[in-house]
Amino acid sequence: MCLFFMHGKGDNAQTWQQILGRHYDLPIVSFRDAMWPEFSAGRLAWKEFYADEVHPSDAGHLTAATFLRELLDRHLVGGRA
């Protein structure tokens, strides 16, 4: 599974790493794709989801876990583990 976060300016290595993920048919979750529009528009505050310019805070990790859980629920039979 590929999980993509980002740096404080919204950049990451997702473009290149997705190539590898697709080659191996890995599920891909992009925290960046989901959250960057909210950060850049000012609807969410970076400091609420990141401890610094690179590392997610507890809230950032919880949000990423929610995205991962949603992906797993969609791919498990009936959404049950």
Stockholm file with secondary structure:
# STOCKHOLM 1.0

chainA/1-81         MCLFFMHGKGDNAQTWQQILGRHYDLPIVSFRDAMWPEFSAGRLAWKEFYADEVHPSDAGHLTAATFLRELLDRHLVGGRA
#=GR chainA/1-81 SS CEEECCCTTSCCSHHHHHHHHHHTTCCEEEHHHHHHHHHHTTSSCHHHHBSSSSSBCHHHHHHHHHHHHHHHHHHSGGGCC
#=GC SS_cons        CEEECCCTTSCCSHHHHHHHHHHTTCCEEEHHHHHHHHHHTTSSCHHHHBSSSSSBCHHHHHHHHHHHHHHHHHHSGGGCC
//
